[in-house]
Amino acid sequence: MLAFLLLFRLGAAPIYILDEAKNAECAREMMQKNDFLIPTFNGELRTDKPPLHYFFMIAAYKIFGTTEFAARFFSAIMGLLTVLVTYYYTKRLLNAFAAFCAAVVLVCSTHFLFEFRLSVPDPYLIFFITLGLFSACTWLHENKPSQLYIAAAALGLATLSKGPVALALPGLCVLIWVIINRKWKTVFTWHLIPAFVLLSAIAVPWYVMVDKATHGKWTKGFFIENNLNRFSDPQEGHGGFFLLTLLFVVIGLLPFFSFIAEAIKERKNVFENSLVKFSAIVVLAFIAFFSISSTKLPNYAMPCYPFAAVILGNFIASLLNKEVSSKKYPYYILAVFTLVVPIAGYFAIGQEVEAKDSNWLPFFLLITPVIFFIALTRKLNWQNKIRIIFISYTVFNIIGLQFVYPALYSQNPVAKTIDIVKQYPNIYCYGIYNSGYRFYLDKNIPRTQDPAMLRQWIDSTHNAIVITRTDYLDSLKALPLQEIVRHHDIFELPTTVILKYHAQP
């Protein structure tokens, strides 16, 4: 079922979201240049991310071709592996039924499934942090050096996925656990030296080589602009109030996060196991860190999802085994939430000029609350209620992620204008353009913010097209350009405009 949810219609949605487009195209450019060291987008150095996800995308491109499916394929595989690793270690350190329930928590999470269907680095980061933290916990619990080496290798690969945060936060979680449980004898072992060497051998060489090859430009761009500045100042308008990260996690782990208050109420039973306690530390550490970060995005705290799933899975297992009790309100919350989502979606899509004719699509999601409300008319025990939740959210995710989402995002300006753009041999950009164009055009797009330079380009060709935004139109009035079409960037602020060369009489 998980493989189906992750892979079915994986390539149906176009590459349009900014991060997806830049990551997918960067991997293609590295493949075309046969350069696995220096990331570029549109021929320019890209300092946003380390390279691990590019390597996986390149492998998929070589197998499947340069397609949307290929760009996302290994992200989906990482999702599958994340659930399997969560199940394996929860079974090993807790019990098989709790492990199964933890896996179900992740499989039902719409946000979890959505993130692992994108061509972005987060699926790789989440998987390797998950493996690293579970194996580190197992090493401290069982004192088995092999688990320490697995943790070192996993965190080394996580560092190649998204940078130093892959070491800082897991390291903090492990340190807190060691201090609380006084595991100093286990920690101070000679095995730490070869483990550190292993981690460094995986993580460090690429950073050193790219720094040398770019004369420090990649290092400065990545560590200062894309890490330090993101923490200290909101980037790209992604700020928010202190509790926003917590809200992201609460909504992201529905349906089963609705039981968190009941799990805390039954904490004497739910949190008696060491893995569950360790998982609580991980969840709190990630939420706290990204709550004080100035830049807030829904995916930032996602490495804590598998550990929140352990807590919730243990509670669900105990509830089904009748070891704990629960009030009925979590079930009612889900029934109301699944009713509100399609109604809110109808009005929200209706406000988007490019997709307003598709605002009926969310009503397909009403199947989910109908199932809930039919179940409410019957007296069901918790075993049957949990089955209803699983079935309802599986239906919700299939309809939402694999049909509604692709249909909506096919209304984006790139999809609507790419056939027009491809008709012109000379394509330029003025100011900023949607990165999705670059993925669907197998050539770099010259870009400038100088009207004189653009004038020189179009005068030399007389058969050109310019991609820009409405914000820049005033500065182009003196140029021989005629507007062909404009489309609002769906669910974004800008409006894309396509201009063509128009000889003045």
LUMMISE-631860 format. One record per residue (C-alpha): residue in one letter; y, z, x. Coordinates in Angstrom, 1 decimal. Layout:
<res A, Y Y, Z Z, X X>
...
# end
This chain:
<res M, Y 0.0, Z 0.0, X 0.0>
<res L, Y 2.4, Z 0.9, X 2.8>
<res A, Y 1.8, Z -2.4, X 4.6>
<res F, Y 2.4, Z -4.2, X 1.3>
<res L, Y 5.7, Z -2.4, X 0.7>
<res L, Y 7.0, Z -3.1, X 4.2>
<res L, Y 5.8, Z -6.7, X 4.7>
<res F, Y 5.9, Z -8.3, X 1.2>
<res R, Y 8.8, Z -10.7, X 0.9>
<res L, Y 10.1, Z -9.4, X 4.2>
<res G, Y 12.0, Z -12.6, X 4.9>
<res A, Y 13.3, Z -13.1, X 1.3>
<res A, Y 16.8, Z -11.5, X 2.0>
<res P, Y 19.1, Z -13.6, X 4.2>
<res I, Y 20.3, Z -12.3, X 7.6>
<res Y, Y 23.8, Z -11.2, X 6.5>
<res I, Y 24.4, Z -7.5, X 7.2>
<res L, Y 26.5, Z -7.3, X 10.4>
<res D, Y 24.0, Z -5.3, X 12.4>
<res E, Y 21.1, Z -7.4, X 11.4>
<res A, Y 22.8, Z -10.6, X 12.3>
<res K, Y 24.1, Z -9.5, X 15.7>
<res N, Y 20.7, Z -8.0, X 16.7>
<res A, Y 18.6, Z -10.9, X 15.5>
<res E, Y 20.9, Z -13.4, X 17.2>
<res C, Y 21.2, Z -11.5, X 20.4>
<res A, Y 17.4, Z -11.5, X 20.7>
<res R, Y 17.3, Z -15.2, X 20.2>
<res E, Y 20.0, Z -15.9, X 22.8>
<res M, Y 18.1, Z -13.7, X 25.4>
<res M, Y 14.9, Z -15.7, X 24.5>
<res Q, Y 16.7, Z -19.1, X 24.9>
<res K, Y 18.2, Z -18.1, X 28.2>
<res N, Y 14.9, Z -16.5, X 29.3>
<res D, Y 17.1, Z -13.6, X 30.3>
<res F, Y 15.6, Z -10.2, X 29.4>
<res L, Y 18.3, Z -8.2, X 31.2>
<res I, Y 21.8, Z -9.1, X 29.8>
<res P, Y 22.2, Z -9.0, X 26.0>
<res T, Y 24.7, Z -11.5, X 24.6>
<res F, Y 26.0, Z -12.5, X 21.1>
<res N, Y 27.7, Z -15.8, X 20.7>
<res G, Y 27.5, Z -16.2, X 24.5>
<res E, Y 29.5, Z -12.9, X 25.1>
<res L, Y 28.2, Z -9.7, X 26.5>
<res R, Y 26.9, Z -7.3, X 23.8>
<res T, Y 27.1, Z -3.6, X 24.8>
<res D, Y 26.2, Z -2.1, X 21.4>
<res K, Y 22.5, Z -1.4, X 22.0>
<res P, Y 19.8, Z -1.1, X 24.7>
<res P, Y 17.2, Z -3.9, X 24.7>
<res L, Y 13.8, Z -2.6, X 23.4>
<res H, Y 14.2, Z -4.0, X 19.9>
<res Y, Y 15.3, Z -7.3, X 21.4>
<res F, Y 12.0, Z -7.5, X 23.3>
<res F, Y 10.0, Z -7.0, X 20.2>
<res M, Y 12.0, Z -9.5, X 18.2>
<res I, Y 11.6, Z -12.1, X 21.0>
<res A, Y 7.8, Z -11.5, X 20.8>
<res A, Y 7.9, Z -12.1, X 17.0>
<res Y, Y 10.1, Z -15.2, X 17.5>
<res K, Y 7.5, Z -16.7, X 19.8>
<res I, Y 4.7, Z -16.0, X 17.2>
<res F, Y 6.4, Z -16.8, X 13.9>
<res G, Y 9.5, Z -18.8, X 14.9>
<res T, Y 13.1, Z -17.8, X 14.6>
<res T, Y 13.1, Z -16.7, X 11.0>
<res E, Y 14.3, Z -13.7, X 9.0>
<res F, Y 10.6, Z -12.6, X 8.7>
<res A, Y 10.2, Z -12.6, X 12.5>
<res A, Y 13.4, Z -10.7, X 13.2>
<res R, Y 12.2, Z -7.9, X 10.9>
<res F, Y 8.5, Z -8.0, X 11.6>
<res F, Y 8.1, Z -5.4, X 14.2>
<res S, Y 10.6, Z -3.1, X 12.4>
<res A, Y 8.1, Z -3.1, X 9.6>
<res I, Y 5.3, Z -2.4, X 12.0>
<res M, Y 7.3, Z 0.6, X 13.4>
<res G, Y 7.5, Z 1.9, X 9.8>
<res L, Y 3.7, Z 1.6, X 9.4>
<res L, Y 3.2, Z 3.4, X 12.8>
<res T, Y 5.7, Z 6.1, X 11.9>
<res V, Y 3.7, Z 7.0, X 8.8>
<res L, Y 0.4, Z 6.9, X 10.6>
<res V, Y 1.7, Z 9.2, X 13.4>
<res T, Y 3.1, Z 11.6, X 10.9>
<res Y, Y -0.3, Z 11.7, X 9.1>
<res Y, Y -2.2, Z 12.1, X 12.4>
<res Y, Y -0.3, Z 15.0, X 13.8>
<res T, Y 0.2, Z 16.8, X 10.5>
<res K, Y -3.6, Z 16.6, X 9.9>
<res R, Y -4.2, Z 17.8, X 13.5>
<res L, Y -1.8, Z 20.8, X 13.3>
<res L, Y -1.8, Z 21.6, X 9.6>
<res N, Y -4.5, Z 20.0, X 7.3>
<res A, Y -5.6, Z 16.6, X 6.0>
<res F, Y -4.3, Z 17.0, X 2.4>
<res A, Y -0.8, Z 18.1, X 3.6>
<res A, Y -0.8, Z 15.1, X 6.0>
<res F, Y -1.6, Z 12.8, X 3.1>
<res C, Y 1.2, Z 14.2, X 1.0>
<res A, Y 3.6, Z 13.9, X 3.9>
<res A, Y 2.7, Z 10.3, X 4.2>
<res V, Y 3.3, Z 9.8, X 0.5>
<res V, Y 6.8, Z 11.4, X 0.8>
<res L, Y 7.7, Z 8.7, X 3.3>
<res V, Y 6.0, Z 5.8, X 1.5>
<res C, Y 8.0, Z 6.6, X -1.7>
<res S, Y 11.4, Z 6.9, X 0.1>
<res T, Y 13.5, Z 3.9, X -0.8>
<res H, Y 15.8, Z 4.5, X 2.2>
<res F, Y 12.8, Z 4.8, X 4.6>
<res L, Y 11.4, Z 1.5, X 3.4>
<res F, Y 14.8, Z -0.2, X 3.4>
<res E, Y 15.5, Z 0.7, X 7.0>
<res F, Y 12.2, Z -0.4, X 8.3>
<res R, Y 12.8, Z -3.9, X 6.7>
<res L, Y 15.9, Z -4.6, X 8.8>
<res S, Y 16.3, Z -6.3, X 12.2>
<res V, Y 18.0, Z -3.3, X 13.7>
<res P, Y 17.1, Z -0.8, X 16.5>
<res D, Y 16.7, Z 2.3, X 14.3>
<res P, Y 13.1, Z 1.6, X 13.3>
<res Y, Y 12.1, Z 1.7, X 17.0>
<res L, Y 14.2, Z 4.8, X 17.7>
<res I, Y 12.7, Z 6.6, X 14.7>
<res F, Y 9.2, Z 5.8, X 15.6>
<res F, Y 9.4, Z 6.8, X 19.3>
<res I, Y 11.4, Z 10.0, X 18.5>
<res T, Y 8.8, Z 10.8, X 15.9>
<res L, Y 5.9, Z 10.3, X 18.3>
<res G, Y 7.8, Z 12.1, X 21.1>
<res L, Y 8.5, Z 15.2, X 19.0>
<res F, Y 5.1, Z 15.5, X 17.4>
<res S, Y 3.4, Z 15.2, X 20.7>
<res A, Y 5.8, Z 17.7, X 22.4>
<res C, Y 5.0, Z 20.1, X 19.6>
<res T, Y 1.3, Z 19.6, X 20.0>
<res W, Y 1.6, Z 20.1, X 23.8>
<res L, Y 3.4, Z 23.4, X 23.2>
<res H, Y 0.9, Z 24.4, X 20.6>
<res E, Y -2.3, Z 23.4, X 22.3>
<res N, Y -1.2, Z 23.4, X 26.0>
<res K, Y -2.7, Z 19.9, X 26.5>
<res P, Y -0.8, Z 18.0, X 29.3>
<res S, Y -1.9, Z 14.7, X 27.8>
<res Q, Y 0.4, Z 15.3, X 24.9>
<res L, Y 3.3, Z 16.0, X 27.3>
<res Y, Y 2.8, Z 12.6, X 28.9>
<res I, Y 2.7, Z 10.9, X 25.5>
<res A, Y 6.0, Z 12.7, X 24.7>
<res A, Y 7.5, Z 11.6, X 27.9>
<res A, Y 6.5, Z 8.0, X 27.5>
<res A, Y 7.7, Z 7.9, X 23.8>
<res L, Y 11.1, Z 9.4, X 24.6>
<res G, Y 11.5, Z 7.0, X 27.5>
<res L, Y 11.0, Z 4.1, X 25.1>
<res A, Y 13.3, Z 5.8, X 22.5>
<res T, Y 16.0, Z 5.9, X 25.2>
<res L, Y 15.5, Z 2.1, X 25.6>
<res S, Y 15.9, Z 1.8, X 21.8>
<res K, Y 19.3, Z 3.4, X 21.3>
<res G, Y 20.4, Z 5.4, X 24.3>
<res P, Y 20.9, Z 9.0, X 25.3>
<res V, Y 20.8, Z 10.5, X 21.8>
<res A, Y 17.0, Z 9.8, X 22.0>
<res L, Y 16.8, Z 12.5, X 24.7>
<res A, Y 19.6, Z 14.9, X 23.7>
<res L, Y 18.5, Z 15.8, X 20.2>
<res P, Y 14.7, Z 15.9, X 20.7>
<res G, Y 15.4, Z 18.0, X 23.9>
<res L, Y 17.5, Z 20.4, X 21.9>
<res C, Y 14.8, Z 20.8, X 19.3>
<res V, Y 12.1, Z 21.5, X 21.9>
<res L, Y 14.4, Z 24.0, X 23.7>
<res I, Y 15.1, Z 25.9, X 20.5>
<res W, Y 11.3, Z 26.0, X 19.7>
<res V, Y 10.5, Z 27.2, X 23.2>
<res I, Y 13.1, Z 30.0, X 23.0>
<res I, Y 12.0, Z 31.1, X 19.6>
<res N, Y 8.3, Z 31.2, X 20.4>
<res R, Y 8.7, Z 32.2, X 24.1>
<res K, Y 6.6, Z 29.3, X 25.4>
<res W, Y 7.9, Z 29.7, X 28.9>
<res K, Y 4.5, Z 29.8, X 30.5>
<res T, Y 3.6, Z 26.5, X 28.9>
<res V, Y 6.9, Z 24.9, X 29.8>
<res F, Y 7.0, Z 25.8, X 33.4>
<res T, Y 4.1, Z 23.7, X 34.6>
<res W, Y 3.8, Z 21.2, X 37.5>
<res H, Y 3.0, Z 18.6, X 34.8>
<res L, Y 6.7, Z 18.4, X 34.0>
<res I, Y 7.4, Z 16.6, X 37.3>
<res P, Y 5.1, Z 13.6, X 36.7>
<res A, Y 6.1, Z 13.6, X 33.1>
<res F, Y 9.8, Z 13.4, X 34.1>
<res V, Y 8.9, Z 10.6, X 36.6>
<res L, Y 7.1, Z 8.7, X 33.8>
<res L, Y 10.1, Z 9.0, X 31.4>
<res S, Y 12.5, Z 7.9, X 34.1>
<res A, Y 10.3, Z 5.0, X 35.2>
<res I, Y 10.4, Z 3.7, X 31.6>
<res A, Y 14.0, Z 4.4, X 30.7>
<res V, Y 16.1, Z 4.2, X 33.9>
<res P, Y 15.4, Z 0.8, X 35.6>
<res W, Y 16.9, Z -1.4, X 32.9>
<res Y, Y 20.1, Z 0.6, X 32.7>
<res V, Y 20.5, Z 0.4, X 36.5>
<res M, Y 19.8, Z -3.3, X 36.6>
<res V, Y 22.2, Z -4.2, X 33.7>
<res D, Y 24.9, Z -2.1, X 35.2>
<res K, Y 24.6, Z -3.9, X 38.5>
<res A, Y 24.3, Z -7.4, X 36.9>
<res T, Y 27.4, Z -6.8, X 34.7>
<res H, Y 29.4, Z -4.9, X 37.3>
<res G, Y 29.5, Z -1.9, X 35.1>
<res K, Y 30.9, Z -3.6, X 32.0>
<res W, Y 27.7, Z -3.0, X 29.9>
<res T, Y 27.6, Z 0.6, X 31.0>
<res K, Y 31.2, Z 1.3, X 30.1>
<res G, Y 31.0, Z -0.5, X 26.8>
<res F, Y 27.8, Z 1.2, X 25.7>
<res F, Y 28.3, Z 4.8, X 26.9>
<res I, Y 32.0, Z 5.1, X 26.3>
<res E, Y 32.8, Z 2.8, X 23.4>
<res N, Y 29.5, Z 2.9, X 21.5>
<res N, Y 28.5, Z 6.5, X 22.1>
<res L, Y 31.3, Z 8.9, X 23.1>
<res N, Y 33.9, Z 7.2, X 20.9>
<res R, Y 31.5, Z 7.1, X 17.9>
<res F, Y 31.0, Z 10.8, X 18.2>
<res S, Y 34.7, Z 11.7, X 18.7>
<res D, Y 36.4, Z 9.2, X 16.3>
<res P, Y 35.2, Z 7.3, X 13.2>
<res Q, Y 34.2, Z 3.8, X 14.1>
<res E, Y 34.6, Z 0.8, X 11.8>
<res G, Y 35.7, Z 3.0, X 8.9>
<res H, Y 32.4, Z 5.0, X 8.8>
<res G, Y 33.9, Z 8.5, X 8.6>
<res G, Y 33.4, Z 11.0, X 5.9>
<res F, Y 33.4, Z 14.7, X 4.9>
<res F, Y 31.3, Z 17.3, X 6.7>
<res L, Y 28.4, Z 17.4, X 4.2>
<res L, Y 28.0, Z 13.6, X 4.0>
<res T, Y 25.1, Z 13.5, X 6.4>
<res L, Y 23.2, Z 16.1, X 4.3>
<res L, Y 23.9, Z 14.0, X 1.2>
<res F, Y 22.5, Z 11.0, X 3.0>
<res V, Y 19.3, Z 12.9, X 3.7>
<res V, Y 19.0, Z 14.3, X 0.2>
<res I, Y 19.3, Z 10.9, X -1.4>
<res G, Y 17.4, Z 9.1, X 1.3>
<res L, Y 14.3, Z 11.2, X 0.8>
<res L, Y 14.1, Z 11.0, X -2.9>
<res P, Y 12.0, Z 11.3, X -5.0>
<res F, Y 10.3, Z 14.3, X -3.2>
<res F, Y 13.5, Z 15.9, X -1.8>
<res S, Y 14.2, Z 17.0, X -5.4>
<res F, Y 11.6, Z 19.7, X -4.6>
<res I, Y 13.4, Z 21.1, X -1.6>
<res A, Y 14.8, Z 24.1, X -3.5>
<res E, Y 11.4, Z 25.0, X -4.8>
<res A, Y 9.9, Z 24.6, X -1.3>
<res I, Y 12.5, Z 27.0, X 0.1>
<res K, Y 11.8, Z 29.4, X -2.8>
<res E, Y 8.1, Z 29.4, X -1.7>
<res R, Y 9.0, Z 29.6, X 2.0>
<res K, Y 6.6, Z 32.4, X 2.7>
<res N, Y 3.7, Z 30.1, X 1.9>
<res V, Y 5.3, Z 26.8, X 2.9>
<res F, Y 6.7, Z 27.7, X 6.3>
<res E, Y 3.9, Z 29.9, X 7.6>
<res N, Y 2.5, Z 27.1, X 9.8>
<res S, Y 4.0, Z 26.4, X 13.2>
<res L, Y 4.4, Z 22.7, X 12.7>
<res V, Y 6.3, Z 23.2, X 9.5>
<res K, Y 8.6, Z 25.7, X 11.3>
<res F, Y 9.1, Z 23.2, X 14.1>
<res S, Y 9.9, Z 20.5, X 11.5>
<res A, Y 12.5, Z 22.7, X 10.0>
<res I, Y 14.2, Z 23.0, X 13.4>
<res V, Y 14.2, Z 19.2, X 13.8>
<res V, Y 15.7, Z 18.6, X 10.3>
<res L, Y 18.4, Z 21.2, X 10.8>
<res A, Y 19.3, Z 20.0, X 14.3>
<res F, Y 19.7, Z 16.3, X 13.3>
<res I, Y 21.7, Z 17.1, X 10.1>
<res A, Y 24.0, Z 19.6, X 12.0>
<res F, Y 24.6, Z 17.2, X 14.9>
<res F, Y 25.5, Z 14.2, X 12.8>
<res S, Y 27.5, Z 16.4, X 10.4>
<res I, Y 30.0, Z 17.2, X 13.3>
<res S, Y 29.9, Z 13.6, X 14.5>
<res S, Y 33.1, Z 11.7, X 13.4>
<res T, Y 31.1, Z 8.5, X 12.7>
<res K, Y 28.7, Z 9.0, X 9.8>
<res L, Y 26.1, Z 6.4, X 8.7>
<res P, Y 23.0, Z 6.9, X 6.5>
<res N, Y 20.6, Z 5.9, X 9.2>
<res Y, Y 21.8, Z 8.3, X 11.9>
<res A, Y 19.8, Z 11.3, X 10.8>
<res M, Y 16.7, Z 9.3, X 9.9>
<res P, Y 14.6, Z 10.5, X 12.8>
<res C, Y 14.3, Z 13.8, X 11.0>
<res Y, Y 12.7, Z 12.1, X 7.9>
<res P, Y 9.1, Z 12.4, X 9.1>
<res F, Y 9.6, Z 16.1, X 9.7>
<res A, Y 11.3, Z 16.7, X 6.4>
<res A, Y 8.2, Z 14.9, X 5.0>
<res V, Y 6.0, Z 17.5, X 6.7>
<res I, Y 7.8, Z 20.3, X 4.9>
<res L, Y 7.8, Z 18.5, X 1.5>
<res G, Y 4.2, Z 17.3, X 2.0>
<res N, Y 3.1, Z 20.9, X 2.7>
<res F, Y 4.8, Z 22.1, X -0.4>
<res I, Y 3.4, Z 19.3, X -2.6>
<res A, Y -0.1, Z 19.9, X -1.2>
<res S, Y 0.2, Z 23.7, X -1.9>
<res L, Y 1.5, Z 22.9, X -5.4>
<res L, Y -1.4, Z 20.6, X -6.2>
<res N, Y -3.8, Z 23.2, X -4.8>
<res K, Y -2.1, Z 25.8, X -7.1>
<res E, Y -1.2, Z 28.0, X -4.1>
<res V, Y 2.5, Z 27.9, X -5.2>
<res S, Y 4.3, Z 27.1, X -8.4>
<res S, Y 7.3, Z 25.0, X -9.3>
<res K, Y 9.8, Z 24.7, X -12.1>
<res K, Y 10.0, Z 21.4, X -13.9>
<res Y, Y 13.6, Z 20.5, X -13.1>
<res P, Y 12.8, Z 18.3, X -10.0>
<res Y, Y 10.9, Z 16.0, X -12.4>
<res Y, Y 13.9, Z 15.9, X -14.8>
<res I, Y 16.3, Z 15.2, X -11.9>
<res L, Y 14.2, Z 12.1, X -11.0>
<res A, Y 14.1, Z 10.9, X -14.6>
<res V, Y 17.9, Z 11.1, X -14.9>
<res F, Y 18.5, Z 9.6, X -11.4>
<res T, Y 16.3, Z 6.6, X -12.0>
<res L, Y 18.1, Z 6.0, X -15.3>
<res V, Y 21.6, Z 6.3, X -13.7>
<res V, Y 20.9, Z 3.9, X -10.8>
<res P, Y 20.5, Z 0.7, X -12.8>
<res I, Y 23.4, Z 1.6, X -15.1>
<res A, Y 25.6, Z 2.3, X -12.1>
<res G, Y 24.3, Z -0.8, X -10.4>
<res Y, Y 25.3, Z -2.9, X -13.4>
<res F, Y 28.9, Z -1.8, X -13.3>
<res A, Y 29.1, Z -1.8, X -9.5>
<res I, Y 27.8, Z -5.4, X -9.2>
<res G, Y 30.1, Z -6.4, X -12.0>
<res Q, Y 33.1, Z -5.4, X -9.8>
<res E, Y 31.9, Z -7.8, X -7.0>
<res V, Y 33.3, Z -11.2, X -7.7>
<res E, Y 30.6, Z -13.1, X -5.9>
<res A, Y 27.7, Z -11.3, X -7.7>
<res K, Y 29.1, Z -10.4, X -11.1>
<res D, Y 26.9, Z -13.0, X -12.8>
<res S, Y 23.9, Z -11.2, X -11.4>
<res N, Y 24.8, Z -7.7, X -12.7>
<res W, Y 21.9, Z -7.9, X -15.1>
<res L, Y 19.4, Z -7.6, X -12.2>
<res P, Y 19.5, Z -3.8, X -11.9>
<res F, Y 18.2, Z -3.6, X -15.4>
<res F, Y 14.7, Z -4.5, X -14.1>
<res L, Y 14.8, Z -1.1, X -12.5>
<res L, Y 14.8, Z 0.5, X -16.0>
<res I, Y 11.0, Z 0.2, X -15.9>
<res T, Y 11.0, Z 3.3, X -13.7>
<res P, Y 12.8, Z 5.8, X -16.0>
<res V, Y 10.9, Z 4.4, X -18.9>
<res I, Y 7.7, Z 5.5, X -17.2>
<res F, Y 9.3, Z 8.9, X -16.5>
<res F, Y 10.4, Z 9.4, X -20.1>
<res I, Y 7.1, Z 8.3, X -21.6>
<res A, Y 5.4, Z 10.9, X -19.4>
<res L, Y 7.9, Z 13.5, X -20.6>
<res T, Y 6.5, Z 13.1, X -24.1>
<res R, Y 3.1, Z 14.4, X -22.9>
<res K, Y 2.0, Z 17.7, X -21.5>
<res L, Y 1.0, Z 16.9, X -18.0>
<res N, Y -0.1, Z 19.1, X -15.1>
<res W, Y 1.5, Z 18.8, X -11.7>
<res Q, Y -1.3, Z 16.6, X -10.4>
<res N, Y -0.5, Z 14.0, X -13.1>
<res K, Y 3.3, Z 14.4, X -12.6>
<res I, Y 3.0, Z 13.7, X -8.9>
<res R, Y 1.0, Z 10.6, X -9.7>
<res I, Y 3.7, Z 9.5, X -12.1>
<res I, Y 6.4, Z 10.0, X -9.5>
<res F, Y 4.4, Z 8.0, X -6.9>
<res I, Y 3.7, Z 5.2, X -9.4>
<res S, Y 7.2, Z 5.1, X -10.7>
<res Y, Y 8.9, Z 5.0, X -7.3>
<res T, Y 6.4, Z 2.4, X -6.0>
<res V, Y 7.4, Z 0.2, X -8.9>
<res F, Y 11.1, Z 1.0, X -8.3>
<res N, Y 10.8, Z 0.1, X -4.6>
<res I, Y 8.9, Z -3.2, X -5.2>
<res I, Y 11.5, Z -4.4, X -7.8>
<res G, Y 14.5, Z -3.1, X -5.9>
<res L, Y 13.8, Z -3.9, X -2.3>
<res Q, Y 11.7, Z -7.1, X -2.7>
<res F, Y 13.4, Z -8.8, X -5.7>
<res V, Y 16.8, Z -7.3, X -6.7>
<res Y, Y 18.1, Z -6.8, X -3.1>
<res P, Y 17.3, Z -10.4, X -1.9>
<res A, Y 18.7, Z -11.9, X -5.1>
<res L, Y 22.0, Z -10.0, X -4.7>
<res Y, Y 22.4, Z -10.7, X -1.0>
<res S, Y 21.8, Z -14.3, X -1.4>
<res Q, Y 25.2, Z -14.4, X -3.0>
<res N, Y 26.9, Z -13.8, X 0.4>
<res P, Y 29.4, Z -16.3, X 1.8>
<res V, Y 27.1, Z -17.3, X 4.7>
<res A, Y 24.4, Z -18.4, X 2.3>
<res K, Y 26.8, Z -20.2, X 0.0>
<res T, Y 28.6, Z -22.1, X 2.7>
<res I, Y 26.2, Z -22.7, X 5.6>
<res D, Y 25.1, Z -26.1, X 4.4>
<res I, Y 28.8, Z -27.2, X 4.3>
<res V, Y 29.4, Z -25.7, X 7.8>
<res K, Y 26.4, Z -27.5, X 9.3>
<res Q, Y 27.8, Z -30.9, X 8.3>
<res Y, Y 30.5, Z -30.6, X 10.9>
<res P, Y 29.8, Z -31.2, X 14.6>
<res N, Y 32.6, Z -28.9, X 15.8>
<res I, Y 32.8, Z -25.4, X 14.4>
<res Y, Y 35.4, Z -22.9, X 15.5>
<res C, Y 36.3, Z -19.4, X 14.5>
<res Y, Y 39.8, Z -18.0, X 14.1>
<res G, Y 40.1, Z -14.2, X 14.3>
<res I, Y 36.8, Z -12.7, X 13.0>
<res Y, Y 33.9, Z -14.4, X 11.2>
<res N, Y 30.8, Z -13.1, X 9.6>
<res S, Y 28.1, Z -12.8, X 12.3>
<res G, Y 25.4, Z -14.2, X 9.9>
<res Y, Y 26.9, Z -17.7, X 10.6>
<res R, Y 25.8, Z -17.5, X 14.3>
<res F, Y 22.2, Z -16.7, X 13.3>
<res Y, Y 22.0, Z -19.9, X 11.2>
<res L, Y 23.8, Z -22.1, X 13.7>
<res D, Y 21.9, Z -22.8, X 16.8>
<res K, Y 25.0, Z -22.9, X 19.0>
<res N, Y 27.9, Z -20.7, X 20.1>
<res I, Y 31.0, Z -20.7, X 17.9>
<res P, Y 34.2, Z -20.8, X 20.0>
<res R, Y 36.5, Z -18.0, X 18.8>
<res T, Y 40.2, Z -17.4, X 19.3>
<res Q, Y 43.1, Z -15.5, X 17.9>
<res D, Y 45.7, Z -17.8, X 19.4>
<res P, Y 46.9, Z -20.5, X 16.9>
<res A, Y 48.0, Z -22.7, X 19.9>
<res M, Y 44.5, Z -22.7, X 21.3>
<res L, Y 43.0, Z -23.5, X 17.9>
<res R, Y 45.5, Z -26.3, X 17.5>
<res Q, Y 44.4, Z -27.7, X 20.9>
<res W, Y 40.7, Z -27.5, X 19.9>
<res I, Y 41.1, Z -29.3, X 16.5>
<res D, Y 43.5, Z -31.9, X 17.9>
<res S, Y 40.9, Z -32.8, X 20.5>
<res T, Y 38.1, Z -33.4, X 18.0>
<res H, Y 39.7, Z -34.4, X 14.6>
<res N, Y 36.4, Z -33.6, X 13.0>
<res A, Y 36.3, Z -29.8, X 13.0>
<res I, Y 35.8, Z -26.9, X 10.7>
<res V, Y 37.3, Z -23.4, X 11.1>
<res I, Y 35.7, Z -20.1, X 9.8>
<res T, Y 38.2, Z -17.4, X 9.3>
<res R, Y 39.3, Z -14.7, X 6.8>
<res T, Y 42.2, Z -14.6, X 4.3>
<res D, Y 43.9, Z -12.0, X 6.5>
<res Y, Y 44.6, Z -14.7, X 9.1>
<res L, Y 45.7, Z -17.6, X 6.8>
<res D, Y 49.4, Z -17.0, X 7.2>
<res S, Y 49.3, Z -17.6, X 11.0>
<res L, Y 47.5, Z -20.9, X 10.4>
<res K, Y 50.0, Z -22.5, X 8.0>
<res A, Y 51.5, Z -24.8, X 10.7>
<res L, Y 48.1, Z -26.3, X 11.6>
<res P, Y 46.6, Z -29.4, X 10.0>
<res L, Y 43.9, Z -27.5, X 8.1>
<res Q, Y 42.8, Z -27.7, X 4.5>
<res E, Y 40.9, Z -25.0, X 2.7>
<res I, Y 37.5, Z -26.1, X 1.5>
<res V, Y 36.1, Z -22.9, X 0.0>
<res R, Y 36.5, Z -19.2, X 0.1>
<res H, Y 34.0, Z -16.5, X -0.8>
<res H, Y 34.4, Z -12.7, X -0.8>
<res D, Y 32.0, Z -11.0, X 1.6>
<res I, Y 29.6, Z -9.3, X -0.9>
<res F, Y 30.1, Z -5.5, X -1.0>
<res E, Y 32.6, Z -5.7, X 1.9>
<res L, Y 36.4, Z -5.8, X 2.1>
<res P, Y 37.0, Z -9.3, X 3.8>
<res T, Y 37.0, Z -12.7, X 2.2>
<res T, Y 35.6, Z -15.6, X 4.2>
<res V, Y 37.5, Z -18.9, X 4.2>
<res I, Y 36.3, Z -22.3, X 5.4>
<res L, Y 39.0, Z -24.7, X 6.6>
<res K, Y 38.6, Z -28.3, X 7.8>
<res Y, Y 40.8, Z -30.6, X 9.8>
<res H, Y 43.2, Z -32.5, X 7.6>
<res A, Y 45.3, Z -35.2, X 9.3>
<res Q, Y 48.9, Z -34.9, X 8.3>
<res P, Y 50.6, Z -38.1, X 7.0>
# end
